[in-house]
């Protein structure tokens, strides 16, 4: 998911996406704690996407 794709989404879509990403991060952290995580790099990947979505949401909030 690139920033251009995220900017094209509506605010409600972004909020839904953010919620889904947070749930995924929780599940990944839980798997990591129980030593069931296959790809630990996925945690950083999801965190980066969360930050990207939050940034775009903030931009939309400022610009109105």
C-alpha positions in Angstrom: 0.0 0.0 0.0 1.6 3.2 -1.2 0.9 6.7 0.1 -0.8 7.7 -3.2 -3.3 4.8 -2.7 -3.9 5.8 0.9 -4.5 9.5 -0.1 -7.2 8.4 -2.5 -9.2 6.7 0.3 -12.0 8.5 2.2 -11.7 9.3 5.9 -14.1 6.5 6.9 -12.1 4.0 4.8 -8.9 5.2 6.4 -10.3 4.8 9.9 -11.5 1.3 9.0 -8.1 0.5 7.6 -6.4 1.9 10.7 -8.6 -0.3 13.0 -7.8 -3.4 10.9 -4.0 -2.7 11.0 -4.1 -2.2 14.8 -5.9 -5.6 15.2 -3.3 -7.2 12.9 -0.4 -5.7 14.9 -2.0 -6.9 18.2 -2.2 -10.4 16.7 1.4 -10.3 15.4 2.6 -9.2 18.8 0.7 -12.0 20.5 2.1 -14.5 18.1 5.6 -13.1 18.7 5.2 -13.4 22.5 4.1 -17.1 22.2 6.9 -17.9 19.7 4.5 -18.7 16.9 5.4 -15.8 14.5 6.9 -16.9 11.2 8.0 -13.5 9.9 9.0 -11.0 12.6 9.6 -8.3 9.9 5.9 -8.2 9.4 5.5 -6.3 12.7 7.6 -3.4 11.4 5.8 -3.5 8.1 2.4 -3.2 9.8 3.7 -0.4 12.1 4.9 1.5 9.0 1.4 1.2 7.4 -0.2 2.4 10.6 2.0 5.5 10.7 1.3 6.1 7.0 -2.5 6.0 7.6 -2.3 8.2 10.6 -0.3 10.8 8.7 -2.7 10.9 5.9 -5.7 11.2 8.3 -3.9 14.1 10.0 -3.3 15.8 6.6 -7.0 15.4 5.7 -8.0 16.8 9.1 -5.7 19.9 8.7 -6.8 20.6 5.1 -10.4 20.0 5.8 
